[in-house]
């Protein structure tokens, strides 16, 4: 065989091998490092065809459509939810067609945001699908239907990976609570999506005051801040930090949402 034909044959073989690996949906390679798909998880669905039953939830986002998350959301099992520290994280999920080929829509992935907690069901000896040990995604039904071929089955094996969140516009802050108890809900967070720490500074102070996670994506401070211009310093779980200077104007009242012009990468 001529050398040129040998080279073509080798390139064709390598190309077929690469396609086979990609079709496996197990490992994707970037220029810096491989992104490994995690195995051993399952996915169910809840909330109805319009996802109306997914509103609210353990992260505190309330109306998920109004908050910008829509119907591509999921409730996480205990090991993934991490007591609320995973709220806002994004996961790319694919049906594991090696495990259940007849139940998968092939070649499709869906990216969901963690907005809720899927608790164990102790009516079962091991806590059911959302037990404290195994990763599980209880997905909004429209998101599940992107990868699952038959809703009558109700559960599929999946592979998944953490991915950066992509958001439109800036980070938003909703202030609830009352005097001496400021409960701030942080939404529309890109990048890692989940918050590691948060501080607040009022217009009459030069010092940052640490805030504490109250529940889900809600952080609180026990100081009198009513009516003062407020700045927030937010650090994500990947280490990114942004300062939102005077994002809350003076004269604010509880129940309002304030949108920033800043966003994480």
VOBA-1610 file (N, C-alpha, C; in pm, whole numbers, padded with zeros to 5 digits, always signed):
BEGIN
Unk+00086-00121+00000Unk+00000+00000+00000Unk+00088+00124+00000Unk+00051+00226-00080Unk+00131+00349-00088Unk+00128+00420+00045Unk+00239+00493+00081Unk+00245+00564+00209Unk+00129+00659+00230Unk+00082+00727+00122Unk-00029+00821+00139Unk-00156+00750+00177Unk-00178+00629+00120Unk-00298+00553+00154Unk-00291+00502+00298Unk-00172+00465+00344Unk-00155+00420+00482Unk-00190+00533+00578Unk-00143+00654+00547Unk-00172+00769+00633Unk-00321+00796+00639Unk-00389+00791+00525Unk-00535+00812+00522Unk-00607+00708+00606Unk-00567+00583+00595Unk-00631+00475+00671Unk-00614+00496+00820Unk-00493+00538+00860Unk-00469+00562+01003Unk-00555+00676+01054Unk-00564+00785+00975Unk-00645+00900+01017Unk-00792+00862+01028Unk-00839+00783+00933Unk-00979+00738+00938Unk-01003+00654+01062Unk-00911+00566+01096Unk-00927+00482+01215Unk-00931+00565+01341Unk-00840+00663+01346Unk-00838+00751+01464Unk-00966+00831+01473Unk-01020+00875+01360Unk-01144+00952+01361Unk-01260+00869+01411Unk-01268+00744+01366Unk-01375+00654+01414Unk-01363+00630+01563Unk-01239+00614+01610Unk-01218+00593+01754Unk-01265+00713+01835Unk-01235+00833+01784Unk-01275+00955+01854Unk-01425+00967+01861Unk-01493+00934+01750Unk-01640+00939+01750Unk-01697+00841+01850Unk-01639+00722+01856Unk-01689+00621+01950Unk-01675+00668+02093Unk-01563+00734+02125Unk-01543+00784+02261Unk-01645+00892+02293Unk-01667+00985+02197Unk-01763+01093+02219Unk-01902+01035+02239Unk-01936+00933+02160Unk-02069+00873+02171Unk-02089+00805+02304Unk-01978+00768+02368Unk-01987+00704+02499Unk-02042+00797+02604Unk-02031+00930+02582Unk-02076+01029+02680Unk-02015+01005+02817Unk-01890+00965+02821Unk-01823+00942+02949Unk-01718+01049+02976Unk-01636+01083+02878Unk-01532+01182+02899Unk-01526+01279+02781Unk-01526+01408+02815Unk-01509+01512+02714Unk-01377+01580+02742Unk-01297+01607+02638Unk-01166+01666+02658Unk-01164+01811+02613Unk-01111+01898+02696Unk-01089+02037+02660Unk-00940+02057+02639Unk-00902+02179+02604Unk-00761+02206+02578Unk-00678+02202+02705Unk-00743+02218+02822Unk-00668+02222+02947Unk-00669+02090+03021Unk-00785+02031+03036Unk-00794+01907+03113Unk-00923+01835+03076Unk-00927+01702+03096Unk-01049+01628+03064Unk-01160+01656+03163Unk-01282+01665+03112Unk-01400+01679+03197Unk-01465+01542+03206Unk-01470+01486+03323Unk-01516+01349+03341Unk-01664+01347+03379Unk-01739+01270+03306Unk-01879+01248+03341Unk-01885+01154+03461Unk-01967+01189+03558Unk-01986+01105+03675Unk-02097+01004+03648Unk-02072+00880+03690Unk-02170+00772+03671Unk-02240+00739+03803Unk-02333+00646+03796Unk-02395+00592+03916Unk-02512+00671+03970Unk-02563+00768+03894Unk-02676+00849+03940Unk-02804+00807+03868Unk-02915+00844+03926Unk-03046+00822+03864Unk-03121+00955+03858Unk-03223+00957+03775Unk-03307+01077+03765Unk-03454+01038+03757Unk-03534+01108+03834Unk-03680+01098+03827Unk-03731+01237+03788Unk-03863+01255+03786Unk-03917+01387+03755Unk-04036+01418+03844Unk-04064+01547+03858Unk-04178+01592+03938Unk-04225+01727+03885Unk-04338+01774+03936Unk-04383+01909+03906Unk-04482+01924+03794Unk-04512+01817+03720Unk-04608+01826+03612Unk-04547+01875+03482Unk-04625+01862+03375Unk-04577+01896+03242Unk-04542+02044+03228Unk-04603+02130+03310Unk-04573+02273+03304Unk-04477+02316+03414Unk-04428+02220+03491Unk-04333+02245+03601Unk-04391+02331+03712Unk-04522+02347+03718Unk-04582+02433+03821Unk-04558+02378+03961Unk-04542+02247+03973Unk-04520+02187+04104Unk-04377+02200+04154Unk-04291+02265+04076Unk-04152+02282+04120Unk-04129+02420+04184Unk-04231+02503+04183Unk-04213+02638+04237Unk-04181+02633+04388Unk-04112+02736+04437Unk-04072+02733+04578Unk-03946+02649+04591Unk-03945+02561+04690Unk-03831+02472+04704Unk-03734+02514+04812Unk-03644+02423+04844Unk-03554+02438+04959Unk-03442+02538+04938Unk-03428+02592+04817Unk-03328+02697+04795Unk-03389+02836+04813Unk-03522+02845+04813Unk-03587+02971+04840Unk-03605+03063+04721Unk-03591+03011+04599Unk-03600+03097+04482Unk-03742+03140+04448Unk-03841+03078+04510Unk-03979+03118+04486Unk-04028+03076+04349Unk-04089+03170+04276Unk-04138+03142+04142Unk-04018+03129+04048Unk-03993+03009+04001Unk-03871+02983+03924Unk-03874+03049+03787Unk-03992+03074+03734Unk-04000+03146+03608Unk-03965+03292+03629Unk-04021+03354+03733Unk-03992+03494+03762Unk-03845+03513+03799Unk-03785+03412+03863Unk-03645+03421+03903Unk-03549+03392+03788Unk-03602+03349+03674Unk-03518+03326+03557Unk-03468+03185+03539Unk-03512+03091+03623Unk-03463+02953+03612Unk-03551+02865+03525Unk-03675+02903+03509Unk-03764+02830+03420Unk-03792+02688+03465Unk-03797+02597+03367Unk-03831+02458+03396Unk-03710+02365+03387Unk-03591+02420+03366Unk-03471+02335+03363Unk-03405+02339+03500Unk-03470+02270+03592Unk-03426+02270+03731Unk-03430+02129+03786Unk-03373+02112+03905Unk-03374+01980+03969Unk-03363+01994+04119Unk-03424+01898+04188Unk-03404+01881+04332Unk-03293+01778+04349Unk-03199+01807+04438Unk-03082+01721+04458Unk-03099+01632+04580Unk-03042+01512+04572Unk-03040+01423+04688Unk-02941+01476+04791Unk-02942+01417+04909Unk-02866+01468+05023Unk-02718+01489+04991Unk-02656+01391+04927Unk-02511+01396+04903Unk-02474+01509+04807Unk-02566+01548+04719Unk-02541+01657+04625Unk-02585+01792+04682Unk-02693+01793+04759Unk-02750+01919+04808Unk-02660+01989+04909Unk-02591+01911+04991Unk-02492+01965+05084Unk-02551+02073+05175Unk-02665+02043+05235Unk-02731+02135+05329Unk-02757+02273+05270Unk-02781+02279+05141Unk-02813+02405+05075Unk-02695+02475+05012Unk-02574+02430+05040Unk-02456+02495+04983Unk-02447+02478+04832Unk-02523+02383+04776Unk-02520+02359+04631Unk-02629+02435+04556Unk-02710+02512+04627Unk-02816+02588+04561Unk-02756+02678+04454Unk-02814+02672+04335Unk-02767+02756+04225Unk-02667+02690+04134Unk-02613+02574+04173Unk-02517+02505+04087Unk-02586+02451+03962Unk-02508+02434+03857Unk-02560+02382+03731Unk-02498+02248+03698Unk-02580+02159+03646Unk-02536+02025+03610Unk-02583+01992+03469Unk-02489+01940+03389Unk-02525+01886+03259Unk-02552+01737+03277Unk-02667+01692+03228Unk-02712+01555+03252Unk-02747+01487+03120Unk-02708+01362+03108Unk-02743+01281+02991Unk-02795+01147+03040Unk-02888+01091+02968Unk-02936+00956+02999Unk-02825+00857+02968Unk-02803+00762+03057Unk-02698+00662+03040Unk-02748+00552+02946Unk-02717+00568+02818Unk-02772+00474+02720Unk-02705+00338+02724Unk-02590+00328+02790Unk-02530+00196+02809Unk-02611+00114+02908Unk-02667+00182+03009Unk-02742+00113+03113Unk-02887+00087+03073Unk-02947+00185+03002Unk-03087+00168+02965Unk-03114+00228+02827Unk-03064+00163+02720Unk-03074+00219+02585Unk-03217+00247+02539Unk-03312+00163+02576Unk-03449+00181+02530Unk-03518+00299+02598Unk-03462+00346+02708Unk-03528+00452+02785Unk-03468+00590+02759Unk-03366+00597+02672Unk-03294+00722+02651Unk-03327+00786+02517Unk-03326+00918+02516Unk-03322+00992+02390Unk-03173+01012+02359Unk-03123+00949+02255Unk-02978+00949+02231Unk-02925+01084+02185Unk-02799+01112+02223Unk-02729+01229+02174Unk-02777+01361+02229Unk-02850+01359+02341Unk-02906+01482+02396Unk-02862+01499+02542Unk-02828+01620+02579Unk-02801+01654+02719Unk-02893+01769+02758Unk-02910+01787+02888Unk-02986+01900+02939Unk-02912+01957+03059Unk-02907+02087+03069Unk-02841+02153+03182Unk-02947+02209+03276Unk-02936+02172+03404Unk-03035+02213+03503Unk-02968+02289+03616Unk-03047+02370+03685Unk-03002+02442+03802Unk-03058+02376+03927Unk-02975+02363+04031Unk-03021+02307+04158Unk-03105+02411+04231Unk-03235+02382+04249Unk-03326+02475+04313Unk-03402+02415+04431Unk-03383+02286+04456Unk-03464+02220+04557Unk-03388+02100+04616Unk-03443+02046+04723Unk-03387+01929+04791Unk-03481+01812+04776Unk-03427+01698+04740Unk-03505+01574+04733Unk-03474+01491+04857Unk-03563+01489+04956Unk-03533+01421+05082Unk-03546+01269+05073Unk-03478+01198+05162Unk-03496+01052+05166Unk-03639+01017+05203Unk-03683+00904+05153Unk-03814+00851+05188Unk-03790+00732+05282Unk-03807+00756+05411Unk-03774+00652+05508Unk-03882+00546+05520Unk-03981+00553+05429Unk-04074+00442+05416Unk-04008+00322+05350Unk-03892+00347+05288Unk-03811+00240+05230Unk-03690+00217+05320Unk-03642+00094+05328Unk-03531+00062+05420Unk-03407+00148+05399Unk-03377+00182+05274Unk-03254+00257+05247Unk-03279+00405+05218Unk-03402+00450+05235Unk-03433+00590+05209Unk-03479+00619+05068Unk-03496+00516+04986Unk-03545+00535+04850Unk-03440+00593+04757Unk-03487+00644+04643Unk-03394+00696+04543Unk-03315+00816+04594Unk-03380+00902+04670Unk-03311+01021+04723Unk-03254+00993+04861Unk-03185+00881+04874Unk-03127+00847+05004Unk-03007+00936+05033Unk-02944+00913+05145Unk-02835+01000+05188Unk-02700+00963+05127Unk-02697+00859+05046Unk-02569+00808+04996Unk-02549+00835+04847Unk-02651+00814+04766Unk-02633+00816+04621Unk-02674+00949+04559Unk-02604+00991+04453Unk-02646+01110+04379Unk-02774+01084+04302Unk-02868+01174+04315Unk-02996+01158+04246Unk-03049+01295+04208Unk-03110+01305+04090Unk-03170+01428+04041Unk-03320+01406+04023Unk-03400+01476+04101Unk-03544+01476+04079Unk-03572+01600+03994Unk-03579+01580+03864Unk-03581+01690+03769Unk-03722+01741+03742Unk-03733+01868+03708Unk-03859+01919+03657Unk-03896+01837+03534Unk-04023+01802+03521Unk-04062+01710+03414Unk-04020+01757+03275Unk-04036+01885+03238Unk-03992+01925+03103Unk-03842+01901+03080Unk-03760+01917+03183Unk-03616+01892+03169Unk-03589+01743+03153Unk-03657+01661+03233Unk-03639+01515+03225Unk-03677+01463+03087Unk-03784+01520+03031Unk-03833+01473+02902Unk-03736+01504+02787Unk-03638+01591+02812Unk-03536+01616+02710Unk-03446+01495+02689Unk-03429+01414+02795Unk-03336+01302+02786Unk-03402+01166+02806Unk-03520+01163+02870Unk-03590+01038+02895Unk-03695+01011+02788Unk-03697+00888+02737Unk-03783+00857+02623Unk-03926+00823+02661Unk-03950+00787+02785Unk-04084+00738+02821Unk-04117+00778+02964Unk-04209+00872+02983Unk-04246+00917+03117Unk-04318+00808+03197Unk-04368+00705+03129Unk-04434+00596+03202Unk-04334+00517+03286Unk-04208+00519+03244Unk-04106+00449+03321Unk-04070+00526+03448Unk-04051+00656+03436Unk-04037+00742+03553Unk-03898+00755+03611Unk-03807+00661+03583Unk-03673+00671+03638Unk-03572+00617+03538Unk-03461+00687+03525Unk-03355+00645+03434Unk-03220+00661+03502Unk-03125+00583+03458Unk-02986+00605+03500Unk-02928+00718+03417Unk-02848+00801+03482Unk-02791+00916+03412Unk-02643+00929+03442Unk-02573+01003+03356Unk-02438+01049+03383Unk-02445+01201+03390Unk-02354+01262+03465Unk-02367+01406+03488Unk-02231+01469+03513Unk-02227+01601+03502Unk-02107+01677+03536Unk-02147+01818+03579Unk-02071+01875+03672Unk-02088+02016+03709Unk-02039+02102+03593Unk-02115+02204+03561Unk-02076+02297+03455Unk-02099+02440+03504Unk-02029+02537+03446Unk-02055+02677+03483Unk-02197+02717+03445Unk-02257+02800+03526Unk-02391+02851+03497Unk-02380+02971+03404Unk-02472+02980+03312Unk-02479+03093+03220Unk-02607+03170+03250Unk-02596+03298+03280Unk-02712+03380+03316Unk-02716+03506+03231Unk-02835+03558+03213Unk-02853+03686+03147Unk-02863+03795+03252Unk-02796+03907+03229Unk-02802+04017+03323Unk-02715+03993+03445Unk-02730+04081+03545Unk-02646+04074+03663Unk-02707+03997+03777Unk-02628+03980+03883Unk-02675+03914+04005Unk-02782+04000+04069Unk-02882+03935+04131Unk-02994+04007+04190Unk-03004+03976+04340Unk-03048+04077+04415Unk-03060+04066+04560Unk-03202+04105+04602Unk-03270+04015+04670Unk-03404+04042+04722Unk-03396+04049+04875Unk-03442+04160+04933Unk-03429+04179+05078Unk-03564+04157+05146Unk-03566+04060+05234Unk-03683+04032+05316Unk-03643+04046+05463Unk-03734+04009+05553Unk-03704+04016+05696Unk-03768+04137+05761Unk-03696+04197+05855Unk-03746+04313+05929Unk-03627+04382+05994Unk-03650+04492+06065Unk-03541+04563+06131Unk-03460+04468+06219Unk-03329+04477+06210Unk-03233+04395+06283Unk-03230+04249+06236Unk-03304+04219+06129Unk-03294+04085+06069Unk-03317+04100+05918Unk-03207+04103+05845Unk-03212+04124+05700Unk-03186+03991+05630Unk-03285+03942+05561Unk-03275+03814+05492Unk-03262+03842+05343Unk-03147+03813+05287Unk-03118+03849+05148Unk-03110+03724+05062Unk-03199+03718+04963Unk-03198+03609+04866Unk-03116+03652+04746Unk-03018+03570+04709Unk-02929+03600+04597Unk-02965+03509+04481Unk-02997+03568+04367Unk-03041+03491+04250Unk-02964+03533+04126Unk-02984+03453+04020Unk-02925+03481+03889Unk-02772+03486+03895Unk-02714+03388+03963Unk-02569+03383+03981Unk-02508+03292+03875Unk-02417+03346+03797Unk-02347+03268+03694Unk-02221+03204+03753Unk-02136+03152+03667Unk-02014+03087+03714Unk-02045+02961+03793Unk-01987+02951+03910Unk-02010+02833+03995Unk-02155+02821+04038Unk-02226+02935+04044Unk-02367+02933+04079Unk-02396+02930+04226Unk-02310+02869+04304Unk-02332+02852+04447Unk-02240+02944+04527Unk-02291+02993+04639Unk-02222+03095+04718Unk-02152+03033+04839Unk-02027+03071+04858Unk-01949+03022+04973Unk-01961+03116+05092Unk-01955+03247+05068Unk-01965+03344+05176Unk-02017+03476+05123Unk-02067+03559+05216Unk-02127+03686+05177Unk-02112+03786+05290Unk-02084+03911+05256Unk-02071+04019+05354Unk-02155+04138+05309Unk-02190+04222+05405Unk-02269+04341+05376Unk-02201+04462+05439Unk-02213+04577+05373Unk-02160+04702+05427Unk-02263+04812+05402Unk-02295+04888+05505Unk-02392+04996+05491Unk-02320+05127+05462Unk-02395+05225+05416Unk-02337+05353+05374Unk-02277+05432+05489Unk-02317+05400+05613Unk-02264+05474+05728Unk-02152+05399+05799Unk-02094+05298+05732Unk-01987+05219+05793Unk-01878+05190+05692Unk-01756+05178+05740Unk-01644+05142+05654Unk-01610+04994+05663Unk-01683+04921+05749Unk-01651+04781+05776Unk-01750+04687+05709Unk-01694+04576+05662Unk-01778+04468+05609Unk-01824+04381+05725Unk-01952+04344+05724Unk-02009+04255+05826Unk-02040+04119+05762Unk-01984+04011+05818Unk-02015+03879+05762Unk-02163+03846+05776Unk-02215+03782+05673Unk-02351+03731+05676Unk-02345+03579+05690Unk-02454+03519+05733Unk-02459+03374+05752Unk-02568+03314+05664Unk-02541+03194+05614Unk-02645+03126+05536Unk-02761+03092+05630Unk-02878+03142+05598Unk-02996+03111+05678Unk-03060+02982+05629Unk-03090+02977+05503Unk-03135+02852+05438Unk-03125+02870+05287Unk-03087+02764+05219Unk-03078+02768+05074Unk-02990+02881+05025Unk-03047+02966+04940Unk-02974+03080+04884Unk-03003+03208+04961Unk-03055+03197+05083Unk-03087+03312+05168Unk-02978+03333+05272Unk-02928+03455+05281Unk-02825+03493+05377Unk-02878+03603+05467Unk-02839+03600+05596Unk-02894+03700+05688Unk-02786+03776+05764Unk-02823+03894+05808Unk-02740+03973+05899Unk-02829+04022+06013Unk-02771+04036+06131Unk-02846+04077+06250Unk-02804+04218+06290Unk-02826+04311+06198Unk-02788+04450+06221Unk-02899+04540+06170Unk-02902+04662+06221Unk-03003+04757+06174Unk-02951+04825+06048Unk-03006+04787+05935Unk-02961+04839+05807Unk-03072+04910+05730Unk-03189+04920+05790Unk-03307+04970+05720Unk-03284+05110+05662Unk-03317+05123+05535Unk-03310+05252+05468Unk-03173+05297+05425Unk-03069+05228+05464Unk-02932+05269+05430Unk-02891+05209+05294Unk-02805+05279+05224Unk-02748+05222+05103Unk-02661+05103+05140Unk-02674+04992+05065Unk-02605+04869+05101Unk-02517+04819+04986Unk-02401+04766+05025Unk-02312+04697+04933Unk-02297+04553+04979Unk-02277+04463+04884Unk-02257+04323+04918Unk-02126+04274+04856Unk-02057+04189+04931Unk-01938+04121+04881Unk-01968+03972+04879Unk-01965+03913+04761Unk-02008+03775+04743Unk-01892+03691+04690Unk-01865+03579+04757Unk-01762+03485+04713Unk-01828+03352+04677Unk-01801+03304+04558Unk-01858+03178+04513Unk-01773+03060+04559Unk-01826+02940+04542Unk-01756+02820+04586Unk-01633+02790+04502Unk-01618+02857+04387Unk-01495+02840+04308Unk-01392+02947+04340Unk-01421+03034+04438Unk-01325+03134+04481Unk-01343+03272+04420Unk-01427+03285+04318Unk-01450+03417+04260Unk-01518+03510+04361Unk-01475+03635+04367Unk-01536+03734+04456Unk-01570+03860+04376Unk-01690+03911+04399Unk-01730+04038+04340Unk-01786+04128+04450Unk-01762+04258+04436Unk-01818+04358+04527Unk-01925+04435+04452Unk-02045+04435+04507Unk-02159+04503+04447Unk-02182+04632+04526Unk-02111+04735+04486Unk-02110+04859+04562Unk-02242+04935+04546Unk-02303+04967+04660Unk-02427+05047+04664Unk-02535+04992+04570Unk-02542+04859+04562Unk-02642+04797+04475Unk-02783+04820+04528Unk-02794+04841+04660Unk-02924+04874+04722Unk-02922+05022+04756Unk-03008+05101+04696Unk-03005+05246+04718Unk-03066+05283+04854Unk-03038+05404+04904Unk-03099+05447+05030Unk-03251+05457+05017Unk-03317+05435+05129Unk-03463+05443+05130Unk-03534+05317+05086Unk-03461+05206+05071Unk-03522+05081+05029Unk-03619+05028+05134Unk-03707+04941+05091Unk-03801+04876+05183Unk-03796+04725+05161Unk-03839+04651+05260Unk-03837+04505+05252Unk-03930+04456+05141Unk-03888+04344+05080Unk-03967+04283+04975Unk-03926+04322+04834Unk-03831+04415+04822Unk-03788+04460+04689Unk-03667+04382+04641Unk-03655+04374+04508Unk-03540+04309+04445Unk-03457+04414+04373Unk-03324+04402+04387Unk-03233+04499+04327Unk-03135+04425+04235Unk-03133+04465+04110Unk-03047+04400+04011Unk-02917+04477+03994Unk-02807+04405+03987Unk-02676+04466+03968Unk-02639+04464+03821Unk-02530+04531+03788Unk-02475+04526+03653Unk-02355+04433+03644Unk-02328+04362+03754Unk-02211+04275+03760Unk-02252+04128+03754Unk-02166+04046+03697Unk-02194+03903+03688Unk-02064+03825+03696Unk-02072+03706+03754Unk-01957+03617+03763Unk-01931+03550+03629Unk-01807+03503+03612Unk-01768+03435+03487Unk-01777+03285+03504
//
